[in-house]
Amino acid sequence: MAAKKTVKVKQIGSPIRRPAVQRQILVGLGLNKMNKVVELTDTPEIRGMIRKLPHLVAVVED
């Protein structure tokens, strides 16, 4: 069985003074604090969420 691909996402911006939709996307990604890194399954849904917040999150390369 092949291992699922993952992507590491880091919060680089603050959700303060951002629309509620953007804050909800951060929560959906599992982010809530600056510089927090989470490892998520690499799916089109996750990639779409990352593309919506290029100013708040960054993909971390190992």
C-alpha positions in Angstrom: 0.0 0.0 0.0 1.5 3.3 -1.1 1.8 6.2 1.4 -0.4 9.1 0.9 1.3 12.3 -0.2 1.3 15.1 2.4 2.0 18.8 2.4 3.2 20.9 5.2 1.5 24.3 5.6 2.8 27.2 7.8 0.8 30.1 9.0 2.8 33.3 8.1 0.1 36.0 8.5 -2.4 37.1 11.2 -6.1 36.6 10.7 -6.8 39.9 12.5 -8.7 42.4 10.2 -9.4 39.6 7.7 -12.8 38.6 6.4 -14.5 35.8 8.4 -14.3 33.5 5.4 -10.5 33.6 5.5 -10.5 33.0 9.2 -12.7 29.9 8.7 -10.4 28.6 6.0 -7.4 28.9 8.5 -9.4 26.9 11.1 -10.3 24.3 8.4 -6.6 23.9 7.7 -5.9 23.4 11.4 -4.0 26.7 11.9 -4.7 29.2 14.7 -1.3 30.6 15.7 1.4 32.4 13.9 4.3 30.2 12.6 2.3 27.0 13.4 3.0 24.1 10.9 0.6 21.4 10.1 1.0 18.3 7.9 -2.1 17.6 5.8 -3.0 15.1 3.1 -2.3 16.6 -0.4 -5.7 16.7 -1.9 -7.2 19.2 -4.4 -9.4 20.5 -1.6 -6.5 21.4 0.6 -4.6 22.9 -2.4 -7.6 25.1 -3.1 -7.7 26.3 0.5 -4.0 27.1 0.3 -4.5 29.1 -3.0 -7.2 31.2 -1.3 -4.8 32.4 1.4 -1.4 33.1 -0.3 -0.9 36.1 2.0 -1.5 34.0 5.2 0.0 30.6 4.6 3.0 29.1 3.0 3.9 25.6 1.9 7.0 24.4 3.8 9.6 22.4 1.8 11.6 19.8 3.6 
